[in-house]
Amino acid sequence: MTNTEFDLLLEETFTKLKALLSSKGADYSSNNDRLSNFKLASENLGISPFTVWAVYKNKHSDAINRFCRDGHLESEPIEMRILDEINYDLLLLGLLKDFEKDAK
């Protein structure tokens, strides 16, 4: 892959990531807090929002590992799992920022 092709891949991926975050964010969070699903599950289960995040993200990592091992997935295209995993890393950044803000 050339540098130009990779730069195009980055731009296309960023566009997809933002669209995916927007659509799934509407399903999983409140209008006021994009991270509310992690916080609510945290309260309900008595665990940290970071632990909730890790459990949710792990299912995508497991699927990606399965794809790497077996060469296919049954449920959805590997690209969607990769995009989800990247978005989960961005959501972790948000949780970290919230934690730092609340600690001040």
ChimeraX commands (.cxc) that place a marker at each C-alpha (Angstrom):
marker #1 position 0.00,0.00,0.00 radius 0.5
marker #1 position 1.42,3.35,-1.01 radius 0.5
marker #1 position 1.54,6.33,1.34 radius 0.5
marker #1 position -1.18,8.00,-0.70 radius 0.5
marker #1 position -3.39,4.92,-0.51 radius 0.5
marker #1 position -2.82,4.71,3.24 radius 0.5
marker #1 position -3.68,8.39,3.70 radius 0.5
marker #1 position -6.92,7.79,1.80 radius 0.5
marker #1 position -7.63,4.78,4.03 radius 0.5
marker #1 position -7.13,6.98,7.09 radius 0.5
marker #1 position -9.55,9.62,5.84 radius 0.5
marker #1 position -12.19,7.03,4.93 radius 0.5
marker #1 position -11.73,5.31,8.29 radius 0.5
marker #1 position -12.07,8.54,10.28 radius 0.5
marker #1 position -15.31,9.29,8.45 radius 0.5
marker #1 position -16.66,5.80,9.20 radius 0.5
marker #1 position -15.55,6.00,12.84 radius 0.5
marker #1 position -17.37,9.27,13.40 radius 0.5
marker #1 position -20.56,8.02,11.72 radius 0.5
marker #1 position -20.46,4.79,13.72 radius 0.5
marker #1 position -19.90,6.64,17.01 radius 0.5
marker #1 position -22.82,8.93,16.24 radius 0.5
marker #1 position -25.25,6.16,15.33 radius 0.5
marker #1 position -24.31,3.78,18.14 radius 0.5
marker #1 position -23.96,6.63,20.62 radius 0.5
marker #1 position -27.62,7.44,20.07 radius 0.5
marker #1 position -28.53,3.87,21.01 radius 0.5
marker #1 position -26.21,3.42,23.99 radius 0.5
marker #1 position -25.97,6.79,25.70 radius 0.5
marker #1 position -28.05,9.68,26.93 radius 0.5
marker #1 position -28.19,12.98,25.10 radius 0.5
marker #1 position -26.11,14.65,27.78 radius 0.5
marker #1 position -23.41,12.03,28.39 radius 0.5
marker #1 position -21.87,9.94,25.64 radius 0.5
marker #1 position -20.38,7.64,28.29 radius 0.5
marker #1 position -23.57,7.08,30.29 radius 0.5
marker #1 position -23.87,3.40,29.34 radius 0.5
marker #1 position -20.53,2.63,30.99 radius 0.5
marker #1 position -21.45,4.63,34.08 radius 0.5
marker #1 position -24.93,3.12,34.44 radius 0.5
marker #1 position -23.64,-0.45,34.08 radius 0.5
marker #1 position -20.90,0.44,36.55 radius 0.5
marker #1 position -23.45,1.56,39.14 radius 0.5
marker #1 position -25.74,-1.40,38.52 radius 0.5
marker #1 position -22.95,-3.96,38.83 radius 0.5
marker #1 position -20.80,-2.30,41.47 radius 0.5
marker #1 position -17.71,-2.19,39.27 radius 0.5
marker #1 position -15.74,0.65,37.74 radius 0.5
marker #1 position -16.70,2.20,34.39 radius 0.5
marker #1 position -13.24,1.12,33.21 radius 0.5
marker #1 position -14.05,-2.52,33.95 radius 0.5
marker #1 position -17.34,-2.19,32.06 radius 0.5
marker #1 position -15.41,-0.69,29.16 radius 0.5
marker #1 position -12.92,-3.56,29.20 radius 0.5
marker #1 position -15.67,-6.19,29.10 radius 0.5
marker #1 position -17.46,-4.47,26.23 radius 0.5
marker #1 position -14.24,-3.96,24.25 radius 0.5
marker #1 position -13.08,-7.52,24.84 radius 0.5
marker #1 position -15.84,-8.97,22.69 radius 0.5
marker #1 position -14.49,-7.05,19.70 radius 0.5
marker #1 position -10.92,-8.05,20.48 radius 0.5
marker #1 position -12.01,-11.68,20.77 radius 0.5
marker #1 position -13.73,-11.52,17.39 radius 0.5
marker #1 position -10.68,-9.91,15.77 radius 0.5
marker #1 position -8.44,-12.59,17.26 radius 0.5
marker #1 position -10.82,-15.26,15.96 radius 0.5
marker #1 position -10.65,-13.70,12.49 radius 0.5
marker #1 position -6.84,-13.68,12.64 radius 0.5
marker #1 position -6.87,-17.33,13.65 radius 0.5
marker #1 position -9.67,-18.65,11.41 radius 0.5
marker #1 position -9.75,-16.16,8.54 radius 0.5
marker #1 position -13.45,-15.34,8.84 radius 0.5
marker #1 position -16.28,-14.30,11.14 radius 0.5
marker #1 position -19.91,-15.36,11.06 radius 0.5
marker #1 position -21.64,-12.34,12.59 radius 0.5
marker #1 position -20.39,-9.26,10.74 radius 0.5
marker #1 position -17.54,-8.11,8.51 radius 0.5
marker #1 position -14.14,-7.83,10.18 radius 0.5
marker #1 position -13.98,-4.16,9.20 radius 0.5
marker #1 position -16.91,-3.41,11.52 radius 0.5
marker #1 position -15.18,-5.15,14.44 radius 0.5
marker #1 position -12.00,-3.18,13.77 radius 0.5
marker #1 position -13.92,0.09,13.63 radius 0.5
marker #1 position -15.74,-0.80,16.85 radius 0.5
marker #1 position -12.46,-1.60,18.57 radius 0.5
marker #1 position -10.93,1.73,17.52 radius 0.5
marker #1 position -14.04,3.54,18.75 radius 0.5
marker #1 position -13.82,1.74,22.08 radius 0.5
marker #1 position -10.30,3.10,22.47 radius 0.5
marker #1 position -11.65,6.59,21.82 radius 0.5
marker #1 position -14.39,6.00,24.39 radius 0.5
marker #1 position -11.71,4.99,26.90 radius 0.5
marker #1 position -10.01,8.32,26.29 radius 0.5
marker #1 position -13.32,9.97,27.13 radius 0.5
marker #1 position -13.66,7.95,30.33 radius 0.5
marker #1 position -10.12,8.92,31.31 radius 0.5
marker #1 position -10.84,12.60,30.70 radius 0.5
marker #1 position -14.02,12.36,32.80 radius 0.5
marker #1 position -12.09,10.62,35.58 radius 0.5
marker #1 position -9.37,13.30,35.52 radius 0.5
marker #1 position -11.99,16.07,35.52 radius 0.5
marker #1 position -13.85,14.53,38.47 radius 0.5
marker #1 position -10.59,14.03,40.40 radius 0.5
marker #1 position -9.85,17.78,40.32 radius 0.5
marker link #1:1,2 radius 0.2
marker link #1:2,3 radius 0.2
marker link #1:3,4 radius 0.2
marker link #1:4,5 radius 0.2
marker link #1:5,6 radius 0.2
marker link #1:6,7 radius 0.2
marker link #1:7,8 radius 0.2
marker link #1:8,9 radius 0.2
marker link #1:9,10 radius 0.2
marker link #1:10,11 radius 0.2
marker link #1:11,12 radius 0.2
marker link #1:12,13 radius 0.2
marker link #1:13,14 radius 0.2
marker link #1:14,15 radius 0.2
marker link #1:15,16 radius 0.2
marker link #1:16,17 radius 0.2
marker link #1:17,18 radius 0.2
marker link #1:18,19 radius 0.2
marker link #1:19,20 radius 0.2
marker link #1:20,21 radius 0.2
marker link #1:21,22 radius 0.2
marker link #1:22,23 radius 0.2
marker link #1:23,24 radius 0.2
marker link #1:24,25 radius 0.2
marker link #1:25,26 radius 0.2
marker link #1:26,27 radius 0.2
marker link #1:27,28 radius 0.2
marker link #1:28,29 radius 0.2
marker link #1:29,30 radius 0.2
marker link #1:30,31 radius 0.2
marker link #1:31,32 radius 0.2
marker link #1:32,33 radius 0.2
marker link #1:33,34 radius 0.2
marker link #1:34,35 radius 0.2
marker link #1:35,36 radius 0.2
marker link #1:36,37 radius 0.2
marker link #1:37,38 radius 0.2
marker link #1:38,39 radius 0.2
marker link #1:39,40 radius 0.2
marker link #1:40,41 radius 0.2
marker link #1:41,42 radius 0.2
marker link #1:42,43 radius 0.2
marker link #1:43,44 radius 0.2
marker link #1:44,45 radius 0.2
marker link #1:45,46 radius 0.2
marker link #1:46,47 radius 0.2
marker link #1:47,48 radius 0.2
marker link #1:48,49 radius 0.2
marker link #1:49,50 radius 0.2
marker link #1:50,51 radius 0.2
marker link #1:51,52 radius 0.2
marker link #1:52,53 radius 0.2
marker link #1:53,54 radius 0.2
marker link #1:54,55 radius 0.2
marker link #1:55,56 radius 0.2
marker link #1:56,57 radius 0.2
marker link #1:57,58 radius 0.2
marker link #1:58,59 radius 0.2
marker link #1:59,60 radius 0.2
marker link #1:60,61 radius 0.2
marker link #1:61,62 radius 0.2
marker link #1:62,63 radius 0.2
marker link #1:63,64 radius 0.2
marker link #1:64,65 radius 0.2
marker link #1:65,66 radius 0.2
marker link #1:66,67 radius 0.2
marker link #1:67,68 radius 0.2
marker link #1:68,69 radius 0.2
marker link #1:69,70 radius 0.2
marker link #1:70,71 radius 0.2
marker link #1:71,72 radius 0.2
marker link #1:72,73 radius 0.2
marker link #1:73,74 radius 0.2
marker link #1:74,75 radius 0.2
marker link #1:75,76 radius 0.2
marker link #1:76,77 radius 0.2
marker link #1:77,78 radius 0.2
marker link #1:78,79 radius 0.2
marker link #1:79,80 radius 0.2
marker link #1:80,81 radius 0.2
marker link #1:81,82 radius 0.2
marker link #1:82,83 radius 0.2
marker link #1:83,84 radius 0.2
marker link #1:84,85 radius 0.2
marker link #1:85,86 radius 0.2
marker link #1:86,87 radius 0.2
marker link #1:87,88 radius 0.2
marker link #1:88,89 radius 0.2
marker link #1:89,90 radius 0.2
marker link #1:90,91 radius 0.2
marker link #1:91,92 radius 0.2
marker link #1:92,93 radius 0.2
marker link #1:93,94 radius 0.2
marker link #1:94,95 radius 0.2
marker link #1:95,96 radius 0.2
marker link #1:96,97 radius 0.2
marker link #1:97,98 radius 0.2
marker link #1:98,99 radius 0.2
marker link #1:99,100 radius 0.2
marker link #1:100,101 radius 0.2
marker link #1:101,102 radius 0.2
marker link #1:102,103 radius 0.2
marker link #1:103,104 radius 0.2
view
